Amino acid sequence: MSGLNSSESFLVSDPGIPTLEKAFDPVVLGDELPEVFPSEWGTIRNVRLQVLKHHPGNRCTFEIALGTTTGSHSLIGKVYATDRLDVYEAMERIRRAGFGEGQEFSIPRPHGYLPELHLLLQEKVEGTRAKEIFLKASDRDRAVTAERCARWLVRFHATAPKAGPVFEISEHLATLERWSRHIAETAEPLGEKAVHLFGLLAIAASRLSSIEMCAGHGSYSHDQVILADGLPLNGRKGHTITFDWDGYDVADPCRDVARFTVGLRRVALSRLGSIRALDTYGEVFQRTYLAARGPQGVANLAFYQAAICLQLAAYIAGRPTPGWREKIEAMLDEGLRILEPENRTRSMAGKSARVSRSPKTLLTNTANVPLQASELPFDPGLPGFALLCQPAELTAMLSPRLAPWLGPDAHLLDSRAYLRRLSPGKRCSVELELVVGRENGFPAERRRLLGKLYRKDQGATVYQTLGELRGHGFGAGRFIVPQPVAYVPEYRLLLLTWAEGELLRSVFLARSDAAQEIAGAAEWLLGLHKCGVRTGRHYSFLGHLQTLAGWKELLAEIYPQGERLMGALLARFEERGRELSGWTPGPIHRDFSPEHLVVHGDQFTGLDFDEFCQYDP
C-alpha cells in the first residue's frame, strides 16, 4: 500500500487518548478501513486526515478522505479515550427505527467500530449546518430551519428505542453543584450568582412533574443538525440529519427541548451580540414541538433551561476567551430570569394567598381586527398555546371534537385562532373562527367559538359547571350561559359557544341610561343564586380571610406606610364577619362584573365561570 499518507500538519497529539496516534496512522487505517467501508468503494490508494474537533483527554473527531480505485470517498472518524462500542450500537438501533439514509429525518450511517483503536466510523453528511443558517440566512430560512429541527426531535422522541443510561436528577444536581463551585472558584465575583442559581435549581428539582422518559440525544442543538438537499421550500422535501451521539440516553423530553433553545441563546450572545437575537426562532422551535407532542413537552422546561444555562456558564469558565466573564454573567442571569419568576409565584402561593406583582393581564384585544395569537411571544405556562399558531394542526385536532356540535352533514374545513385576552402563565381566551362545509352542496359557512386555555385542568371543572347551570335553567330563555362544546385535556383547552351581543360594560360606556340592562343583570344574578347547582368548591369565610391576609402582606411590601391601616381594616372585617351567621352557602360567580355579562336584545349571557363556587351570595 505504498503512497498512503496523511496531512500531518492538521493532526494533534493527546496522551489522554491512548489510541489516537495509531488512529492517525495511514498505514494502520489502510489495513483496517476495508473491513468497514462499502466494498464498491474499491481499493484504498491514499488516506488524508483533517481534525475537525478535539476534546483533550476525551475524544477527537476527524475527516478521513480516501482516494480509491473508484474515486474519492470520505468518512468521519471519532476516536475515544475509552471503548465506546455502545455509541455505534446506539446509532444502529436508531437507524433501524426509521432514521436511516434517505429518510426525511435521519442520522449519519454508522459504518463500523474498530475496538482496538476505539474508533467510530460514520458517514460524512453533505449539507448546511443549522448553525450557519441561524447566523447568516434570511428570516424565512431561519424559521423553516427551527421548524425542521423541532420536527426531527418530535419524531425521535416518539419513535426511537429507549436504550442507554437513564438520566438521574439526583446525579445531575450533584453535577450542577460542582459546576456552581467551579464558577465561584474561577470567575469571581460571579460565584454568588452561580450559587444562587443552583439553589433555585435544587428547589425546582423537587417540584418536577412526573413525565414518561424517552430516548434522548443529550446535547441536541443547532451545532448537531445538518440540512441536506436544500430547505423544504417551493416543493422540495429536504432532509434533516442529526449527528454526535456520544451523550445518548433515556431522559425527560424537556431536556433536549431546553438544550436546543438555550443553545440558540448562547450562540446569539457570542456571535450576534445579544442573547435575545434568535428568540423568535427559539419560539418557532418550541411551538412546533409542543403542537406535535402536547403539554408534556414543556412541563419541566424551565428547570432544564436554567440548568443548561449553568452548564454553559461552567463550560465558558473552563475555557477563558476574550469577554468570558461577561458571557458567564449573561448565562447566569438568563438562568435566574427563567427560574426566579416561577419561584416567586410558588413562594407567594404558599403564603395563604400572596399574588404576583406582574400585571394580571398582558393584553386585552378590543380592536375590530383580531390580533393573531402567532404574533405573541410563546407562553410555556399554557401547554395549548403553541397549537393556536399551527392552523393545520389546530383544525385536525378540532375536527373530531366538534363533530357532534357541527352535526352529521357538516365538517370542519379550516380554523384560525385570534387572541382576546391573555393572563401570562394562567389562562388565555381566544376567538376561534371556523370554516364549516356542508354535505348537501350549500356554500361553506363561518362560525365562531370561544376557546379558553388553562395552565392546569381548571377547564374540566368549568365544563362541568356550565353543563350543570344549563341543566338548571340557564340553557335557554332570557338568562343563559354558553354551551360547553368540548374539553380537550391534553391541551387544557375548553371550547364554548360564542356569546353574541355587547358587553354590559360597553353598554354603560355608550349610554347614560342603562336602567333596563342593570335590572336585567340583577335578575340574571338572582337566578344564579337560586338555581340550585351544588357543584364547585365550597369557599369558607376562613378561606376568604386568608386571601385578604395575603393581599394585605403584598400591599404592605409595596406601601409600608399603610400596613397599620390595612391591619386595622382586616381586623374589622374579621370581627364583623364572625358576627354574621345564618347564611346558607349557594352558587356564586365570585368575579361578577359588567365585563362578564353579554346583552343581546332582551337576552343576558353570563361569562367566565373560572371562580364559580359555593359561598354567601
C-alpha positions in Angstrom: 0.0 0.0 0.0 2.7 2.5 -1.0 1.5 6.0 -1.4 -0.7 6.1 1.8 -0.2 9.4 3.6 -1.8 11.8 6.0 -1.8 15.5 6.3 0.3 15.7 9.5 0.0 19.5 9.8 -3.7 19.1 10.7 -3.2 16.4 13.3 -2.9 16.7 17.1 -1.2 14.8 19.9 -3.1 13.8 23.1 -1.7 11.3 25.6 -5.1 11.3 27.2 -6.4 9.3 24.2 -4.1 6.3 24.1 -5.1 5.1 20.7 -5.1 8.5 18.9 -1.6 8.1 17.4 -2.5 4.7 15.9 -5.8 6.0 14.6 -3.9 8.8 12.8 -1.5 6.3 11.2 -2.5 6.0 7.5 -0.9 2.5 7.2 -3.0 1.3 10.2 -6.1 2.8 8.6 -5.3 1.4 5.3 -5.3 -2.1 6.8 -8.4 -1.6 9.0 -10.8 0.5 6.9 -11.6 -2.0 4.2 -13.3 -4.1 6.9 -16.0 -1.4 7.4 -16.5 0.8 4.3 -18.6 -0.3 1.4 -16.9 -2.8 -1.0 -18.0 -0.8 -4.0 -15.5 1.9 -3.0 -12.7 -0.3 -4.3 -9.1 -0.4 -3.0 -7.5 2.3 -1.0 -4.7 4.3 -2.7 -4.2 7.1 -0.3 -5.6 8.5 3.0 -5.7 12.1 4.1 -6.8 13.2 7.6 -8.1 16.5 9.0 -9.0 17.1 12.6 -12.5 18.7 12.9 -12.9 18.9 16.7 -10.7 17.9 19.6 -11.8 17.5 23.2 -8.4 16.8 25.0 -8.4 13.6 27.1 -11.8 12.6 25.8 -12.3 12.3 22.1 -11.2 13.6 18.7 -13.3 13.9 15.5 -11.6 14.0 12.1 -12.4 13.6 8.5 -10.9 10.7 6.6 -10.6 11.4 2.9 -9.9 8.3 0.8 -8.6 8.0 -2.7 -9.6 4.6 -4.0 -9.7 2.8 -7.3 -13.2 4.1 -7.8 -12.6 7.7 -6.9 -12.8 9.9 -3.8 -14.8 9.0 -0.7 -15.0 10.4 2.8 -15.8 9.2 6.3 -16.0 10.8 9.7 -13.9 9.2 12.4 -14.2 9.7 16.1 -11.6 8.2 18.4 -12.4 8.0 22.1 -10.2 7.7 25.2 -12.2 4.7 26.3 -14.1 1.9 24.5 -17.4 3.4 23.1 -18.7 0.5 21.1 -22.0 1.4 22.7 -22.2 4.6 20.6 -22.0 2.5 17.4 -24.7 0.1 18.7 -27.0 3.0 19.7 -26.7 4.6 16.2 -27.5 1.2 14.6 -30.7 0.9 16.8 -31.8 4.4 15.9 -31.1 3.9 12.2 -33.2 0.8 12.2 -36.0 2.5 13.9 -36.7 4.7 10.9 -33.8 7.1 10.8 -31.8 5.5 8.0 -30.3 7.2 5.0 -32.8 8.6 2.6 -35.4 9.3 5.3 -36.7 12.8 5.8 -35.4 12.7 9.4 -32.2 10.6 9.8 -28.8 10.2 11.4 -25.4 9.5 9.7 -24.9 5.9 8.7 -22.6 4.2 11.2 -20.1 2.2 9.0 -18.4 0.4 11.8 -16.4 0.5 15.0 -12.7 -0.6 15.4 -12.4 -1.7 19.0 -8.6 -1.8 19.0 -8.5 1.8 18.0 -11.6 3.0 19.9 -12.6 4.4 16.6 -16.1 5.0 15.4 -16.5 5.4 11.6 -19.6 7.0 10.2 -21.0 8.6 7.0 -19.9 12.1 6.1 -23.1 14.0 5.5 -23.1 16.8 2.9 -25.3 19.8 3.6 -25.6 23.0 5.6 -25.2 23.2 9.4 -28.3 24.6 11.1 -25.9 27.0 13.0 -24.9 28.7 9.7 -28.5 29.2 8.7 -29.4 30.7 12.1 -26.4 33.1 11.9 -26.5 34.1 8.3 -29.7 33.2 6.4 -32.9 35.1 5.9 -35.7 35.2 8.4 -37.8 32.8 6.4 -35.0 30.2 6.2 -34.2 30.6 9.9 -37.9 29.9 10.8 -38.1 26.9 8.4 -34.9 25.5 10.0 -36.2 25.9 13.5 -39.4 24.1 12.5 -37.4 21.3 10.9 -35.2 20.9 13.9 -38.3 20.6 16.1 -39.9 18.1 13.8 -36.8 16.0 13.8 -36.8 15.9 17.6 -40.6 15.2 17.8 -40.0 12.1 15.5 -37.0 11.0 17.6 -38.8 11.3 20.9 -41.8 9.5 19.6 -40.2 6.5 17.8 -36.6 6.0 18.8 -35.9 3.0 21.1 -35.3 3.7 24.7 -31.8 2.3 25.5 -28.8 3.6 27.3 -28.1 5.2 30.6 -31.1 6.7 32.4 -30.8 10.4 33.2 -31.0 10.7 37.0 -32.0 14.1 38.5 -30.0 13.4 41.8 -26.8 12.8 39.9 -27.5 15.8 37.7 -28.0 18.0 40.8 -24.6 16.9 42.1 -23.0 17.9 38.8 -24.8 21.2 38.8 -23.4 21.9 42.3 -19.9 21.1 41.2 -20.3 23.5 38.2 -21.5 26.3 40.5 -18.5 25.8 42.7 -16.2 25.8 39.7 -17.6 29.2 38.6 -17.2 30.5 42.1 -13.5 29.5 42.1 -12.6 30.7 38.6 -14.9 33.7 37.9 -15.2 35.8 40.9 -17.2 37.9 41.7 -19.8 35.7 39.9 -19.8 32.9 42.4 -22.7 34.3 44.4 -24.9 34.3 41.3 -23.9 30.8 40.4 -24.6 29.5 44.0 -27.9 31.4 44.0 -28.9 29.8 40.6 -28.0 26.3 41.9 -30.2 26.9 45.0 -33.2 27.8 42.8 -32.5 24.7 40.7 -32.4 22.5 43.8 -35.9 23.9 44.8 -37.2 23.5 41.2 -36.0 19.9 41.0 -38.1 18.9 44.0 -41.2 20.1 42.1 -40.6 18.5 38.7 -43.7 16.9 37.1 -43.6 13.1 36.6 -43.1 12.6 32.8 -42.6 9.4 30.8 -39.0 9.3 29.7 -38.0 8.7 26.1 -34.8 8.3 24.0 -32.6 11.3 24.5 -29.8 12.9 22.4 -28.1 14.5 25.3 -26.7 17.6 23.5 -29.2 18.4 20.9 -28.6 21.9 19.4 -28.1 23.8 16.2 -24.5 22.5 16.2 -25.6 18.9 15.8 -28.1 19.3 12.9 -27.4 19.3 9.1 -30.0 20.2 6.4 -29.3 18.4 3.2 -30.8 18.8 -0.3 -31.9 22.3 0.5 -34.6 23.6 2.8 -38.1 22.2 2.3 -39.3 25.2 0.3 -41.0 25.5 -3.0 -41.9 21.9 -3.2 -38.6 20.5 -2.2 -38.6 17.8 0.5 -35.3 18.3 2.2 -33.6 16.1 4.7 -32.7 16.8 8.3 -29.8 14.8 9.8 -28.6 14.9 13.4 -25.2 13.7 14.5 -23.0 13.5 17.6 -24.4 10.6 19.6 -21.9 10.4 22.4 -24.4 11.5 25.1 -27.4 9.4 24.0 -29.5 8.3 27.0 -33.1 7.9 28.3 -34.4 11.2 29.7 -37.2 13.7 30.2 -38.0 15.0 26.7 -37.9 18.5 28.1 -34.1 18.2 28.5 -33.5 18.1 24.7 -36.0 20.8 24.0 -34.3 23.0 26.6 -30.8 22.2 25.2 -31.8 23.5 21.8 -33.5 26.7 22.9 -30.8 27.7 25.3 -28.1 26.8 22.7 -29.7 29.4 20.4 -29.4 32.0 23.1 -25.8 31.2 23.7 -24.8 31.4 20.0 -26.8 34.6 19.8 -24.9 36.1 22.7 -21.4 35.1 21.4 -22.0 35.7 17.6 -24.7 38.3 17.3 -24.1 40.4 20.4 -27.5 39.8 22.2 -28.8 36.8 24.0 -32.3 37.7 22.6 -31.3 37.9 19.0 -32.6 34.5 18.0 -35.6 34.3 20.4 -38.1 34.4 17.5 -36.7 31.1 16.2 -36.5 29.5 19.6 -40.2 30.3 19.9 -40.9 28.7 16.5 -39.0 25.6 17.7 -41.0 25.4 20.9 -44.4 26.0 19.2 -43.7 23.3 16.6 -42.5 20.8 19.1 -45.4 21.4 21.5 -48.1 21.4 18.8 -47.0 17.9 17.9 -46.1 16.4 21.3 -48.6 18.1 23.6 -48.1 19.8 27.0 -45.7 17.1 28.3 -43.1 18.7 26.1 -42.8 21.8 28.4 -43.9 20.6 31.8 -40.4 20.8 33.2 -38.9 23.1 30.6 -37.9 26.0 33.0 -35.8 23.7 35.2 -33.9 22.2 32.3 -33.4 25.6 30.6 -32.0 27.1 33.7 -29.8 24.0 34.4 -28.3 24.3 30.9 -27.6 28.0 31.5 -25.5 27.0 34.5 -23.8 24.2 32.5 -22.9 26.6 29.7 -21.6 29.2 32.1 -19.3 26.5 33.7 -18.1 25.5 30.2 -17.2 29.1 29.4 -15.4 29.4 32.8 -13.2 26.4 31.9 -12.2 27.9 28.6 -11.4 31.6 29.1 -11.6 33.7 25.9 -12.0 37.5 25.5 -15.2 38.6 27.2 -15.6 35.3 29.0 -16.7 36.9 32.3 -19.4 38.9 30.6 -20.7 35.8 28.8 -20.7 33.8 32.1 -22.7 36.5 33.8 -25.1 36.7 30.9 -25.8 32.9 31.1 -26.2 33.0 34.9 -28.6 36.0 34.6 -30.6 34.1 32.0 -30.9 31.1 34.3 -32.1 33.3 37.1 -34.5 35.1 34.8 -36.0 31.8 33.9 -36.4 30.4 37.4 -37.0 33.4 39.7 -40.5 34.5 38.4 -41.7 30.9 38.8 -40.1 30.6 42.2 -41.6 33.9 43.3 -45.0 32.8 42.2 -44.8 29.5 44.0 -43.5 31.2 47.2 -46.3 33.7 47.2 -48.9 31.0 46.6 -47.6 29.1 49.6 -48.2 32.0 51.9 -52.0 32.0 52.1 -52.8 34.0 49.0 -49.9 36.2 48.0 -50.1 37.2 44.4 -47.5 38.1 41.8 -46.7 41.8 41.2 -46.6 41.2 37.4 -49.6 42.6 35.5 -52.7 40.3 35.8 -53.4 40.8 32.1 -50.8 41.2 29.4 -53.2 42.0 26.7 -56.9 42.6 26.1 -57.8 42.8 22.4 -60.8 45.0 21.7 -59.9 46.1 18.2 -62.2 45.4 15.2 -59.4 43.4 13.6 -58.5 40.4 15.8 -54.9 40.0 16.8 -53.4 36.7 15.8 -52.0 34.5 18.6 -48.9 33.8 16.4 -47.9 37.4 16.8 -47.3 37.0 20.5 -44.4 35.5 22.4 -44.6 31.8 23.2 -46.1 31.2 26.7 -44.7 27.9 28.0 -47.1 28.2 31.0 -50.0 27.4 28.7 -49.4 24.0 27.1 -52.1 24.5 24.4 -50.8 27.9 23.3 -48.4 26.5 20.6 -51.3 24.8 18.9 -53.1 28.0 18.2 -50.3 29.1 15.9 -50.5 25.9 13.8 -53.7 26.2 11.7 -53.5 22.8 10.1 -52.8 21.0 13.4 -55.5 23.1 15.1 -58.0 22.1 12.5 -57.0 18.4 12.7 -57.4 18.5 16.5 -60.7 20.3 16.5 -62.5 18.3 13.7 -63.4 15.1 15.7 -64.1 17.1 18.9 -66.6 19.4 17.1 -68.3 16.8 15.0 -71.2 16.3 17.5 -71.8 20.1 17.7 -71.5 20.7 14.0 -73.9 18.0 13.0 -73.8 14.9 10.7 -73.9 16.8 7.5 -71.1 19.3 8.4 -67.4 19.1 8.5 -64.6 21.5 9.6 -62.6 22.8 6.6 -60.3 25.4 8.3 -59.8 27.2 11.6 -58.0 30.3 12.9 -57.4 31.5 16.4 -57.4 35.1 17.4 -56.3 36.3 20.8 -58.9 38.1 23.0 -57.3 38.1 26.5 -54.1 36.7 27.9 -53.0 36.3 31.6 -49.5 35.1 31.2 -48.9 31.6 32.7 -52.5 31.4 33.9 -55.1 31.4 31.1 -55.9 32.7 27.6 -59.1 33.4 25.8 -59.2 33.2 22.0 -61.8 33.6 19.3 -61.9 30.5 17.1 -63.0 31.3 13.5 -64.3 28.1 11.8 -65.0 27.4 8.2 -67.6 24.7 8.0 -68.5 22.8 4.9 -71.9 21.1 4.2 -72.5 17.7 2.5 -75.7 19.0 0.7 -73.8 21.3 -1.6 -74.5 24.5 0.3 -71.7 27.1 0.5 -69.3 26.9 3.4 -70.3 29.0 6.4 -68.3 30.7 9.1 -68.9 30.0 12.7 -67.3 31.1 16.0 -66.4 29.5 19.3 -64.7 30.8 22.4 -61.6 28.9 23.4 -60.0 29.1 26.8 -56.6 27.7 27.6 -55.5 27.0 31.2 -52.3 26.2 32.9 -53.9 23.3 34.8 -57.1 21.3 34.4 -59.4 24.0 35.6 -61.2 23.9 32.3 -62.6 20.5 33.1 -64.3 21.9 36.2 -65.7 24.8 34.2 -67.0 22.5 31.5 -68.9 20.5 34.2 -70.2 23.7 35.9 -71.6 25.1 32.7 -73.3 21.8 32.0 -74.9 21.9 35.4 -76.0 25.5 35.0 -77.6 24.8 31.7 -79.5 21.9 33.2 -80.8 24.2 36.0 -82.5 26.9 33.9 -79.6 28.6 32.1 -79.8 26.6 28.9 -82.5 28.6 27.1 -84.6 31.7 27.5 -83.8 35.2 28.7 -80.9 34.2 31.1 -78.3 31.8 29.8 -74.7 30.7 30.0 -72.6 29.5 27.0 -72.9 25.9 25.9 -69.8 23.8 26.8 -68.9 22.2 23.4 -65.8 20.2 24.4 -62.8 20.0 26.8 -59.5 18.8 25.4 -57.4 17.6 28.4 -54.1 17.2 26.5 -54.1 20.8 25.6 -56.2 22.0 28.6 -58.5 23.7 26.1 -62.1 24.5 26.9 -64.4 25.1 23.9 -67.6 27.2 24.4 -70.3 28.6 22.1 -69.7 32.3 21.2 -71.9 34.8 23.1 -73.4 37.2 20.5 -74.1 40.7 21.7 -72.5 43.6 23.6 -70.7 43.5 26.9 -72.6 45.2 29.7 -69.6 47.4 30.3 -69.8 48.7 26.7 -73.5 49.5 27.2 -72.6 51.5 30.3 -70.0 53.5 28.5 -72.2 54.2 25.5 -75.4 55.2 27.2 -76.2 57.4 30.2 -79.4 55.5 30.9 -78.9 51.7 31.2 -81.5 51.1 33.9 -83.1 48.2 31.9 -79.8 46.5 31.4 -78.9 46.9 35.1 -82.2 45.4 36.1 -81.6 42.5 33.8 -78.1 41.9 35.2 -79.6 41.8 38.7 -82.2 39.3 37.6 -79.6 37.1 36.0 -77.5 37.1 39.2 -80.6 36.4 41.3 -81.3 33.4 39.0 -77.8 32.1 39.5 -78.1 32.4 43.3 -81.4 30.5 43.3 -80.6 27.9 40.6 -79.8 25.1 43.0 -76.5 23.9 41.5 -74.4 22.3 44.2 -71.1 21.7 42.3 -67.9 23.7 42.6 -65.7 24.1 45.6 -67.0 25.4 48.9 -65.4 28.7 49.8 -65.4 29.5 53.5 -65.2 32.7 55.5 -61.8 31.5 56.8 -60.5 31.0 53.3 -61.8 34.5 52.4 -60.0 35.9 55.4 -56.7 34.1 54.4 -56.9 35.5 50.9 -57.3 39.0 52.2 -54.4 38.5 54.6 -52.2 37.5 51.6 -53.2 40.7 49.8 -52.5 42.7 52.9 -49.0 41.3 53.0 -48.4 42.1 49.4 -49.7 45.6 49.8 -47.6 46.2 52.8 -44.4 45.4 50.8 -45.4 47.9 48.2 -46.7 50.6 50.6 -45.2 50.0 54.1 -46.7 53.2 55.5 -50.2 51.8 55.0 -49.6 48.5 56.8 -51.1 49.6 60.1 -54.3 50.9 58.4 -54.6 47.7 56.4 -54.2 45.6 59.5 -56.9 47.5 61.3 -59.2 47.2 58.3 -58.6 43.4 58.1 -59.2 43.1 61.8 -62.5 44.9 61.5 -63.5 42.7 58.6 -62.8 39.6 60.6 -64.7 40.9 63.6 -67.8 41.9 61.5 -67.6 38.6 59.5 -67.7 36.5 62.6 -70.7 38.3 63.9 -72.7 37.3 60.8 -74.4 33.9 60.9 -77.3 32.1 59.5 -76.4 32.4 55.8 -76.6 29.3 53.6 -73.9 28.7 51.0 -75.1 28.9 47.5 -73.8 29.1 43.9 -72.0 32.3 43.2 -70.0 33.7 40.3 -67.3 35.3 42.6 -66.0 37.5 39.8 -69.3 39.0 38.6 -68.9 42.4 36.9 -70.1 44.3 33.8 -67.2 42.5 32.0 -68.9 39.2 32.5 -72.3 39.7 31.0 -73.3 40.0 27.3 -76.5 41.7 26.3 -78.3 40.7 23.1 -81.7 42.3 22.9 -83.6 41.0 25.9 -81.2 38.1 26.5 -78.3 38.1 29.0 -75.4 35.6 28.8 -73.0 35.2 31.7 -69.3 34.7 31.0 -66.2 33.4 32.8 -67.0 30.8 35.4 -63.4 30.1 36.4 -64.1 31.2 40.0 -67.6 29.7 40.4 -68.0 28.3 43.9 -70.4 27.8 46.8 -70.4 30.8 49.2 -72.5 33.6 50.7 -74.5 35.1 47.7 
